[in-house]
Amino acid sequence: MALAAEFVLVDAALHDLKGFDCGKASLNDYLSRYAVRNSGLGLSRTWVLTEQAEHGKLPIAAYYTLASSTVAREELPEQNKSLPAYPVPVVLLARLGVSVHYQGQQLGAKTLVQALRTALELADRGLPALGVVLDVLDDAALRFYQHMGMFMPLTDQPQRLFVPMGTIRQLS
């Protein structure tokens, strides 16, 4: 099936949220139960890439969720003494999922790059953010992010990663 040309904000009236399956129950559950609600509450935003369909709600091929967050200066991989001693703003890549029908076809990398570009656009439009932070779901996801070659461990825990906005800017 053909995919839509771009990611759009999730809409329960248009998108088949319950039909999405990426093989990870927590990611499926988030999309079907919380993505729209959290967006309405102003807690996060979720973007989806859909399949084209002639009727009914559009099946989702991939999605990502971004939110605002902060990290302590001491947690950053590159200590910057010019940063304030209090927490600094970042964009949190809260969720990223690819339908089992599209896994192994580079859609994960495309989704990640789009999520990072969206974070950069938000920062360029005024959202203060030093970089993007994400918490890795499992070892398979960690290998995926490490393969991308731009993420650094944020703390002494390898499952929490960071990429500075300057690195993201080089993707464009």
Backbone as a printed PyTorch tensor [residue, N CA C, xyz], in Angstrom:
tensor([[[  0.8450,  -1.1780,   0.0000],
         [  0.0000,   0.0000,   0.0000],
         [  0.8930,   1.2440,   0.0000]],

        [[  0.4590,   2.2950,  -0.6530],
         [  1.2290,   3.5350,  -0.7470],
         [  1.1100,   4.3400,   0.5390]],

        [[  2.1990,   5.0180,   0.8780],
         [  2.2140,   5.8500,   2.0690],
         [  1.9050,   7.2930,   1.7170]],

        [[  1.3690,   8.0190,   2.6880],
         [  1.1330,   9.4470,   2.5180],
         [  2.4720,  10.1450,   2.3020]],

        [[  2.4220,  11.3640,   1.7970],
         [  3.6440,  12.0920,   1.4700],
         [  4.3630,  12.6350,   2.7010]],

        [[  3.6210,  12.8930,   3.8020],
         [  4.2570,  13.5050,   4.9640],
         [  3.5750,  13.1010,   6.2630]],

        [[  4.2760,  13.3370,   7.3570],
         [  3.7280,  13.1260,   8.6890],
         [  2.7750,  14.2670,   9.0100]],

        [[  1.6730,  13.9430,   9.6720],
         [  0.6960,  14.9430,  10.0900],
         [  0.3440,  14.7070,  11.5580]],

        [[ -0.1980,  15.7340,  12.1980],
         [ -0.6170,  15.5770,  13.5880],
         [ -1.7320,  14.5410,  13.6760]],

        [[ -1.6820,  13.7410,  14.7050],
         [ -2.6610,  12.6720,  14.8990],
         [ -4.0570,  13.2580,  15.0740]],

        [[ -5.0410,  12.5600,  14.5290],
         [ -6.4420,  12.9760,  14.6030],
         [ -7.2870,  11.7120,  14.7240]],

        [[ -7.9530,  11.5570,  15.8510],
         [ -8.7410,  10.3420,  16.0980],
         [ -9.8590,  10.1680,  15.0870]],

        [[-10.3460,  11.2480,  14.5010],
         [-11.4240,  11.1490,  13.5190],
         [-10.9230,  10.6290,  12.1720]],

        [[ -9.6390,  10.8040,  11.8920],
         [ -9.0820,  10.4310,  10.5910],
         [ -8.2130,   9.1810,  10.6110]],

        [[ -7.5800,   8.9120,  11.7460],
         [ -6.5420,   7.8790,  11.8010],
         [ -6.9810,   6.6690,  12.6180]],

        [[ -6.6130,   5.4920,  12.1200],
         [ -6.9500,   4.2300,  12.7890],
         [ -5.9330,   3.9620,  13.8980]],

        [[ -6.1910,   4.5280,  15.0640],
         [ -5.2600,   4.4290,  16.1860],
         [ -5.2270,   3.0290,  16.7830]],

        [[ -6.3500,   2.3780,  16.8490],
         [ -6.4290,   1.0450,  17.4640],
         [ -5.8690,  -0.0550,  16.5630]],

        [[ -5.7890,   0.1800,  15.2690],
         [ -5.2930,  -0.8260,  14.3360],
         [ -3.7810,  -0.8610,  14.2180]],

        [[ -3.0940,   0.0970,  14.8310],
         [ -1.6340,   0.1630,  14.7330],
         [ -0.9980,  -0.9280,  15.5800]],

        [[  0.0080,  -1.6100,  15.0030],
         [  0.7530,  -2.6280,  15.7430],
         [  2.2120,  -2.5830,  15.3140]],

        [[  3.0690,  -2.1970,  16.2620],
         [  4.5070,  -2.1620,  15.9880],
         [  5.2320,  -3.3140,  16.6790]],

        [[  4.4820,  -4.1800,  17.3420],
         [  5.0930,  -5.2910,  18.0430],
         [  5.4740,  -4.9720,  19.4800]],

        [[  5.2580,  -3.7470,  19.9140],
         [  5.5570,  -3.3220,  21.2860],
         [  4.2610,  -2.8140,  21.9150]],

        [[  3.7480,  -3.5680,  22.8750],
         [  2.4440,  -3.2520,  23.4740],
         [  2.3890,  -1.8340,  24.0410]],

        [[  3.4610,  -1.3850,  24.6890],
         [  3.4250,  -0.0510,  25.3030],
         [  3.3060,   1.0500,  24.2460]],

        [[  3.9460,   0.8750,  23.0970],
         [  3.8490,   1.8710,  22.0210],
         [  2.4830,   1.8320,  21.3540]],

        [[  1.9540,   0.6350,  21.1440],
         [  0.6050,   0.4990,  20.5760],
         [ -0.4220,   1.1390,  21.4990]],

        [[ -0.3220,   0.8310,  22.7940],
         [ -1.2630,   1.3300,  23.7940],
         [ -1.2080,   2.8530,  23.8780]],

        [[ -0.0040,   3.4190,  23.8480],
         [  0.1230,   4.8670,  23.9140],
         [ -0.6220,   5.5220,  22.7480]],

        [[ -0.3850,   5.0240,  21.5510],
         [ -1.0170,   5.6320,  20.3810],
         [ -2.5380,   5.5200,  20.4560]],

        [[ -3.0320,   4.3620,  20.8110],
         [ -4.4840,   4.1550,  20.7990],
         [ -5.2050,   4.8310,  21.9640]],

        [[ -4.5290,   4.9860,  23.1060],
         [ -5.2210,   5.4930,  24.2940],
         [ -4.8240,   6.8910,  24.7350]],

        [[ -3.5810,   7.2930,  24.4900],
         [ -3.1060,   8.5220,  25.1200],
         [ -2.6420,   9.6260,  24.1730]],

        [[ -2.2740,   9.3190,  22.9570],
         [ -1.6890,  10.3210,  22.0590],
         [ -2.6140,  11.5170,  21.8520]],

        [[ -3.8630,  11.2630,  21.5180],
         [ -4.8070,  12.3570,  21.2660],
         [ -5.1160,  13.0950,  22.5660]],

        [[ -5.3100,  12.3380,  23.6270],
         [ -5.6290,  12.9440,  24.9300],
         [ -4.4870,  13.8520,  25.3990]],

        [[ -3.2570,  13.3580,  25.3350],
         [ -2.1210,  14.1580,  25.7760],
         [ -1.9290,  15.3980,  24.9160]],

        [[ -2.2270,  15.2880,  23.6440],
         [ -2.1510,  16.4470,  22.7620],
         [ -3.1710,  17.5000,  23.1920]],

        [[ -4.3870,  17.0590,  23.4730],
         [ -5.4300,  17.9720,  23.9240],
         [ -5.0920,  18.6600,  25.2350]],

        [[ -4.3510,  17.9690,  26.0850],
         [ -3.9320,  18.5410,  27.3700],
         [ -2.6870,  19.4180,  27.2470]],

        [[ -2.0840,  19.4580,  26.0660],
         [ -0.8740,  20.2490,  25.8630],
         [  0.3740,  19.6040,  26.4330]],

        [[  0.3430,  18.2840,  26.6320],
         [  1.4850,  17.5780,  27.2130],
         [  2.4920,  17.1130,  26.1720]],

        [[  2.0190,  16.8080,  24.9880],
         [  2.8790,  16.3150,  23.9150],
         [  2.1370,  16.4710,  22.5980]],

        [[  2.8630,  16.2120,  21.5120],
         [  2.2580,  16.1790,  20.1750],
         [  2.7350,  14.9020,  19.4910]],

        [[  1.7970,  14.2700,  18.7700],
         [  2.1090,  13.0470,  18.0390],
         [  1.8420,  13.2660,  16.5660]],

        [[  2.8100,  12.8600,  15.7490],
         [  2.6900,  12.9310,  14.2980],
         [  2.6260,  11.5140,  13.7540]],

        [[  1.8170,  11.3170,  12.7160],
         [  1.6500,   9.9970,  12.1150],
         [  1.9060,  10.0590,  10.6150]],

        [[  2.3880,   8.9440,  10.0990],
         [  2.5070,   8.7420,   8.6560],
         [  1.5230,   7.6360,   8.3270]],

        [[  0.5980,   7.9310,   7.4380],
         [ -0.4780,   6.9830,   7.1630],
         [ -0.3070,   6.3030,   5.8140]],

        [[ -1.0140,   5.2080,   5.6960],
         [ -1.1840,   4.5710,   4.3970],
         [ -2.3280,   5.2910,   3.7040]],

        [[ -2.3140,   5.2940,   2.3990],
         [ -3.4350,   5.8590,   1.6640],
         [ -4.5570,   4.8290,   1.6460]],

        [[ -5.7770,   5.2850,   1.8380],
         [ -6.9360,   4.3890,   1.8490],
         [ -8.0970,   5.0940,   1.1720]],

        [[ -8.9430,   4.3140,   0.5150],
         [-10.0700,   4.8900,  -0.2150],
         [-11.2480,   5.2160,   0.6880]],

        [[-11.3900,   4.4850,   1.7840],
         [-12.5040,   4.7460,   2.7000],
         [-12.1160,   4.3440,   4.1110]],

        [[-12.8270,   4.8910,   5.0710],
         [-12.5580,   4.5710,   6.4690],
         [-11.3630,   5.3420,   7.0120]],

        [[-11.0500,   5.0380,   8.2450],
         [ -9.9080,   5.6910,   8.8830],
         [ -8.6100,   5.2070,   8.2580]],

        [[ -7.6410,   6.1020,   8.2130],
         [ -6.3630,   5.8050,   7.5660],
         [ -5.4720,   4.9550,   8.4720]],

        [[ -4.9720,   3.8270,   7.9780],
         [ -4.0350,   3.0130,   8.7590],
         [ -2.7240,   3.7780,   8.9780]],

        [[ -2.1190,   3.5800,  10.1290],
         [ -0.8780,   4.2740,  10.4780],
         [  0.3100,   3.3550,  10.2240]],

        [[  1.2880,   3.8820,   9.4800],
         [  2.5050,   3.1300,   9.1810],
         [  3.5900,   3.4110,  10.2220]],

        [[  3.6360,   4.6490,  10.7400],
         [  4.6440,   5.0300,  11.7200],
         [  4.1710,   6.2580,  12.4780]],

        [[  4.7310,   6.4460,  13.6710],
         [  4.4200,   7.6540,  14.4300],
         [  5.5750,   8.0290,  15.3480]],

        [[  5.5580,   9.2890,  15.7720],
         [  6.4870,   9.7520,  16.8050],
         [  5.7900,  10.7960,  17.6540]],

        [[  6.2410,  10.9050,  18.9000],
         [  5.6810,  11.8490,  19.8560],
         [  6.8080,  12.6830,  20.4410]],

        [[  6.6050,  14.0020,  20.4790],
         [  7.5610,  14.9280,  21.0720],
         [  6.9290,  15.6570,  22.2420]],

        [[  7.7440,  15.9960,  23.2320],
         [  7.2920,  16.7630,  24.3920],
         [  8.4600,  17.6260,  24.8600]],

        [[  8.1580,  18.6120,  25.6780],
         [  9.1950,  19.4320,  26.3000],
         [  9.6840,  18.7450,  27.5610]],

        [[ 10.9490,  18.9580,  27.8670],
         [ 11.5150,  18.3900,  29.0780],
         [ 12.7140,  19.2350,  29.4860]],

        [[ 13.3440,  18.8530,  30.5820],
         [ 14.5790,  19.4940,  31.0150],
         [ 15.5500,  18.4170,  31.4930]],

        [[ 16.8240,  18.7700,  31.4710],
         [ 17.8680,  17.9040,  32.0310],
         [ 18.8250,  18.7770,  32.8410]],

        [[ 19.4410,  18.1800,  33.8340],
         [ 20.4490,  18.8900,  34.6120],
         [ 21.7100,  19.0440,  33.7780]],

        [[ 22.3610,  20.1690,  33.9130],
         [ 23.5960,  20.4340,  33.1600],
         [ 24.6090,  19.3140,  33.3720]],

        [[ 24.6650,  18.7780,  34.5910],
         [ 25.6370,  17.7420,  34.9170],
         [ 25.3910,  16.4440,  34.1470]],

        [[ 24.1690,  16.2370,  33.6490],
         [ 23.8470,  15.0100,  32.9160],
         [ 24.2970,  15.0560,  31.4620]],

        [[ 24.5530,  16.2450,  30.9510],
         [ 24.9080,  16.3890,  29.5370],
         [ 26.2560,  15.7430,  29.2440]],

        [[ 26.3840,  15.0930,  28.0860],
         [ 27.6340,  14.4060,  27.7470],
         [ 28.8210,  15.3570,  27.6150]],

        [[ 28.5630,  16.5290,  27.0970],
         [ 29.6260,  17.5270,  26.9400],
         [ 29.3450,  18.6330,  27.9380]],

        [[ 30.1490,  18.6860,  28.9860],
         [ 29.9300,  19.6950,  30.0150],
         [ 30.1860,  21.0870,  29.4440]],

        [[ 29.1970,  21.9340,  29.5530],
         [ 29.3000,  23.3010,  29.0710],
         [ 29.1530,  24.2200,  30.2760]],

        [[ 30.2570,  24.7720,  30.7180],
         [ 30.2630,  25.5860,  31.9410],
         [ 29.4780,  26.8870,  31.7730]],

        [[ 29.2000,  27.2880,  30.5340],
         [ 28.4420,  28.5210,  30.3320],
         [ 26.9400,  28.3020,  30.5420]],

        [[ 26.5160,  27.0460,  30.6070],
         [ 25.1040,  26.7700,  30.8600],
         [ 24.7790,  27.0420,  32.3250]],

        [[ 23.5330,  27.4100,  32.5940],
         [ 23.1510,  27.6780,  33.9840],
         [ 23.2050,  26.4110,  34.8360]],

        [[ 23.2760,  26.5950,  36.1360],
         [ 23.3570,  25.4680,  37.0670],
         [ 22.0070,  24.7770,  37.2480]],

        [[ 20.9350,  25.3710,  36.7630],
         [ 19.6120,  24.7550,  36.8710],
         [ 19.2910,  23.9620,  35.6000]],

        [[ 18.2400,  23.1450,  35.6120],
         [ 17.9280,  22.3110,  34.4380],
         [ 17.7670,  23.1280,  33.1560]],

        [[ 18.2640,  22.5480,  32.0540],
         [ 18.1910,  23.2080,  30.7550],
         [ 17.1330,  22.5190,  29.8860]],

        [[ 16.4720,  23.2910,  29.0060],
         [ 15.3890,  22.7270,  28.1970],
         [ 15.8880,  21.8370,  27.0630]],

        [[ 15.1290,  20.7890,  26.8010],
         [ 15.3660,  19.8740,  25.6930],
         [ 14.0120,  19.4460,  25.1320]],

        [[ 14.0460,  18.8510,  23.9600],
         [ 12.8610,  18.1880,  23.4050],
         [ 13.0000,  16.7110,  23.7350]],

        [[ 11.9390,  16.1270,  24.2350],
         [ 11.9160,  14.7040,  24.5440],
         [ 11.2690,  13.9610,  23.3880]],

        [[ 12.0050,  13.0390,  22.7910],
         [ 11.4140,  12.1170,  21.8180],
         [ 10.7900,  11.0120,  22.6610]],

        [[  9.5100,  11.1700,  22.9500],
         [  8.8310,  10.3210,  23.9260],
         [  8.4570,   8.9580,  23.3620]],

        [[  8.1070,   8.8930,  22.0890],
         [  7.6980,   7.6300,  21.4690],
         [  8.0770,   7.6550,  19.9960]],

        [[  8.3720,   6.4710,  19.4640],
         [  8.5940,   6.2870,  18.0270],
         [  8.2540,   4.8320,  17.7280]],

        [[  7.3190,   4.6500,  16.8030],
         [  6.9060,   3.2970,  16.4480],
         [  6.6860,   3.1540,  14.9560]],

        [[  7.0040,   1.9670,  14.4420],
         [  6.8010,   1.6380,  13.0300],
         [  5.9720,   0.3610,  12.9690]],

        [[  4.9280,   0.3690,  12.1810],
         [  4.0640,  -0.7940,  12.0120],
         [  4.8810,  -2.0230,  11.6100]],

        [[  4.4850,  -3.1760,  12.1130],
         [  5.1840,  -4.4160,  11.7600],
         [  5.1920,  -4.6410,  10.2450]],

        [[  4.2250,  -4.0830,   9.5410],
         [  4.1520,  -4.2400,   8.0820],
         [  5.2600,  -3.4830,   7.3520]],

        [[  5.8790,  -2.5040,   8.0540],
         [  6.8950,  -1.6630,   7.4070],
         [  8.2710,  -1.7810,   8.0500]],

        [[  8.4190,  -2.6280,   9.0410],
         [  9.7240,  -2.7800,   9.6910],
         [ 10.6990,  -3.4420,   8.7160]],

        [[ 11.9580,  -3.0380,   8.8090],
         [ 12.9840,  -3.5660,   7.9180],
         [ 13.0250,  -2.8940,   6.5580]],

        [[ 12.2860,  -1.7770,   6.4150],
         [ 12.2410,  -1.0670,   5.1390],
         [ 12.7420,   0.3700,   5.2560]],

        [[ 13.5430,   0.6520,   6.2850],
         [ 14.1260,   1.9770,   6.5210],
         [ 13.1120,   3.0290,   6.9820]],

        [[ 11.8790,   2.6240,   7.2840],
         [ 10.8950,   3.6000,   7.7410],
         [ 11.2240,   4.0850,   9.1520]],

        [[ 11.8680,   3.2700,   9.9650],
         [ 12.2840,   3.7030,  11.2970],
         [ 13.2690,   4.8600,  11.2140]],

        [[ 14.2520,   4.7320,  10.3290],
         [ 15.2370,   5.8070,  10.1500],
         [ 14.5650,   7.0640,   9.6100]],

        [[ 13.6650,   6.9090,   8.6610],
         [ 12.9450,   8.0630,   8.1040],
         [ 12.1170,   8.7430,   9.1910]],

        [[ 11.4650,   7.9450,  10.0280],
         [ 10.6430,   8.4940,  11.1050],
         [ 11.5080,   9.2340,  12.1160]],

        [[ 12.6500,   8.6520,  12.4680],
         [ 13.5560,   9.3000,  13.4060],
         [ 14.0680,  10.6280,  12.8480]],

        [[ 14.5120,  10.6310,  11.6130],
         [ 15.0120,  11.8700,  11.0080],
         [ 13.9030,  12.9200,  10.9810]],

        [[ 12.6780,  12.5220,  10.6510],
         [ 11.5720,  13.4790,  10.6390],
         [ 11.2990,  14.0120,  12.0410]],

        [[ 11.3500,  13.1430,  13.0490],
         [ 11.1400,  13.5850,  14.4300],
         [ 12.2060,  14.5960,  14.8400]],

        [[ 13.4570,  14.3330,  14.4960],
         [ 14.5390,  15.2530,  14.8290],
         [ 14.3970,  16.5710,  14.0800]],

        [[ 13.9950,  16.5180,  12.8300],
         [ 13.7760,  17.7560,  12.0620],
         [ 12.6210,  18.5640,  12.6440]],

        [[ 11.5800,  17.8810,  13.0850],
         [ 10.4540,  18.5810,  13.7120],
         [ 10.9160,  19.2580,  14.9980]],

        [[ 11.7220,  18.5650,  15.8010],
         [ 12.2610,  19.1530,  17.0290],
         [ 13.0860,  20.3980,  16.7030]],

        [[ 13.9000,  20.3240,  15.6700],
         [ 14.7100,  21.4680,  15.2520],
         [ 13.8260,  22.6210,  14.7930]],

        [[ 12.7840,  22.3240,  14.0080],
         [ 11.8520,  23.3660,  13.5600],
         [ 11.1980,  24.0540,  14.7540]],

        [[ 10.7990,  23.2730,  15.7530],
         [ 10.1860,  23.8500,  16.9500],
         [ 11.1720,  24.7640,  17.6690]],

        [[ 12.4240,  24.3360,  17.7670],
         [ 13.4490,  25.1610,  18.4070],
         [ 13.6950,  26.4280,  17.5950]],

        [[ 13.7420,  26.3050,  16.2930],
         [ 13.9710,  27.4700,  15.4370],
         [ 12.8090,  28.4520,  15.5010]],

        [[ 11.6180,  27.9560,  15.8230],
         [ 10.4370,  28.8210,  15.9280],
         [ 10.2370,  29.3640,  17.3390]],

        [[ 11.1700,  29.0700,  18.2370],
         [ 11.1070,  29.7160,  19.5380],
         [ 11.0510,  28.8130,  20.7460]],

        [[ 10.8920,  27.5020,  20.5750],
         [ 10.8790,  26.6010,  21.7220],
         [ 12.3180,  26.4130,  22.2000]],

        [[ 12.6450,  26.8740,  23.3910],
         [ 14.0240,  26.6910,  23.8590],
         [ 14.3550,  25.2060,  23.9970]],

        [[ 15.4490,  24.7890,  23.3790],
         [ 15.8660,  23.3850,  23.4650],
         [ 17.3300,  23.2640,  23.0640]],

        [[ 18.1170,  22.6850,  23.9470],
         [ 19.5330,  22.4730,  23.7010],
         [ 19.7670,  21.2770,  22.7800]],

        [[ 18.8490,  20.3240,  22.8100],
         [ 18.9660,  19.1200,  22.0030],
         [ 17.7470,  18.2440,  22.2030]],

        [[ 17.8650,  16.9860,  21.7910],
         [ 16.7850,  16.0120,  21.9260],
         [ 17.2670,  14.8870,  22.8340]],

        [[ 16.3900,  14.4860,  23.7490],
         [ 16.6490,  13.3990,  24.6760],
         [ 15.6550,  12.2900,  24.4010]],

        [[ 16.0880,  11.0400,  24.5680],
         [ 15.1400,   9.9280,  24.4620],
         [ 15.5420,   8.8310,  25.4310]],

        [[ 14.5510,   8.1250,  25.8960],
         [ 14.7590,   6.9580,  26.7470],
         [ 14.4880,   5.7320,  25.8930]],

        [[ 15.4850,   4.8770,  25.7480],
         [ 15.3980,   3.7190,  24.8700],
         [ 14.5360,   2.6390,  25.5200]],

        [[ 13.6360,   2.0570,  24.7350],
         [ 12.6890,   1.0670,  25.2360],
         [ 13.3500,  -0.2720,  25.5540]],

        [[ 14.2480,  -0.7240,  24.6730],
         [ 14.8560,  -2.0440,  24.8700],
         [ 16.1710,  -2.1310,  24.0870]],

        [[ 16.8290,  -3.2900,  24.1530],
         [ 18.1340,  -3.4570,  23.4920],
         [ 18.0500,  -3.3220,  21.9770]],

        [[ 16.9670,  -3.8000,  21.3770],
         [ 16.8130,  -3.6740,  19.9200],
         [ 16.7280,  -2.1990,  19.5290]],

        [[ 15.9950,  -1.4260,  20.2940],
         [ 15.8920,   0.0120,  20.0230],
         [ 17.2450,   0.6930,  20.2390]],

        [[ 17.9740,   0.2800,  21.2620],
         [ 19.2920,   0.8610,  21.5190],
         [ 20.2150,   0.6200,  20.3290]],

        [[ 20.2090,  -0.5840,  19.7790],
         [ 21.0320,  -0.8750,  18.6010],
         [ 20.6320,   0.0190,  17.4200]],

        [[ 19.3270,   0.2360,  17.2450],
         [ 18.8330,   1.1060,  16.1750],
         [ 19.3940,   2.5220,  16.3420]],

        [[ 19.2670,   3.0860,  17.5380],
         [ 19.7400,   4.4580,  17.7590],
         [ 21.2580,   4.5410,  17.6630]],

        [[ 21.9740,   3.5410,  18.1610],
         [ 23.4330,   3.5370,  18.0570],
         [ 23.8700,   3.4480,  16.5960]],

        [[ 23.1310,   2.6890,  15.7850],
         [ 23.4460,   2.5480,  14.3650],
         [ 23.3400,   3.8980,  13.6410]],

        [[ 22.4840,   4.7790,  14.1240],
         [ 22.3130,   6.0940,  13.4980],
         [ 23.5660,   6.9560,  13.6820]],

        [[ 24.3670,   6.6720,  14.7040],
         [ 25.6670,   7.2970,  14.8590],
         [ 25.6900,   8.7260,  15.3580]],

        [[ 24.6020,   9.2450,  15.8850],
         [ 24.6140,  10.6390,  16.3360],
         [ 24.2730,  10.8060,  17.8130]],

        [[ 23.8300,   9.7500,  18.4470],
         [ 23.3830,   9.8460,  19.8370],
         [ 24.5130,   9.5330,  20.8040]],

        [[ 24.5020,  10.2490,  21.9240],
         [ 25.4620,  10.0310,  23.0050],
         [ 24.6800,   9.6530,  24.2550]],

        [[ 25.2450,   8.8280,  25.1090],
         [ 24.5710,   8.5670,  26.3860],
         [ 24.4250,   9.8720,  27.1610]],

        [[ 23.2610,  10.1080,  27.7180],
         [ 23.0190,  11.3470,  28.4600],
         [ 23.5760,  11.2390,  29.8710]],

        [[ 23.4830,  10.0860,  30.4540],
         [ 23.9680,   9.8720,  31.8160],
         [ 24.8440,   8.6290,  31.8030]],

        [[ 25.0830,   8.0790,  32.9640],
         [ 25.8410,   6.8300,  33.0160],
         [ 24.9600,   5.6310,  32.6710]],

        [[ 23.6930,   5.8990,  32.3280],
         [ 22.7770,   4.8470,  31.9030],
         [ 22.7030,   4.8660,  30.3760]],

        [[ 23.1420,   3.8090,  29.6900],
         [ 23.1910,   3.8290,  28.2220],
         [ 21.8100,   3.8620,  27.5630]],

        [[ 20.7460,   3.6850,  28.3140],
         [ 19.3990,   3.6880,  27.7420],
         [ 18.8120,   5.1020,  27.6330]],

        [[ 19.5250,   6.1140,  28.1000],
         [ 19.0690,   7.5170,  27.9980],
         [ 20.0510,   8.2360,  27.0890]],

        [[ 19.5560,   8.6820,  25.9270],
         [ 20.4210,   9.2370,  24.8900],
         [ 20.1460,  10.7120,  24.6340]],

        [[ 21.1330,  11.3770,  24.0410],
         [ 21.0660,  12.8180,  23.7690],
         [ 21.7010,  13.1010,  22.4160]],

        [[ 21.1180,  14.0300,  21.6970],
         [ 21.7300,  14.5470,  20.4780],
         [ 21.5510,  16.0700,  20.4920]],

        [[ 22.6330,  16.8420,  20.3310],
         [ 22.5250,  18.3060,  20.3620],
         [ 21.8460,  18.8490,  19.1010]],

        [[ 21.2330,  20.0150,  19.2340],
         [ 20.5620,  20.6440,  18.0880],
         [ 21.5540,  20.9130,  16.9510]],

        [[ 22.8010,  21.2210,  17.2740],
         [ 23.7950,  21.4530,  16.2300],
         [ 24.0120,  20.2380,  15.3430]],

        [[ 23.9840,  19.0520,  15.9400],
         [ 24.1100,  17.8040,  15.1710],
         [ 22.8800,  17.6000,  14.3060]],

        [[ 21.7030,  17.8760,  14.8680],
         [ 20.4510,  17.7210,  14.1160],
         [ 20.4320,  18.6840,  12.9340]],

        [[ 20.9300,  19.8760,  13.1460],
         [ 20.9510,  20.8870,  12.0710],
         [ 21.7460,  20.3790,  10.8770]],

        [[ 22.7520,  19.5540,  11.1060],
         [ 23.5710,  19.0240,  10.0110],
         [ 22.8210,  17.9890,   9.1710]],

        [[ 21.6910,  17.4850,   9.6650],
         [ 20.8780,  16.5300,   8.8940],
         [ 20.1860,  17.1970,   7.7200]],

        [[ 19.9030,  18.4750,   7.8460],
         [ 19.1140,  19.1840,   6.8250],
         [ 19.8580,  19.3810,   5.5450]]])
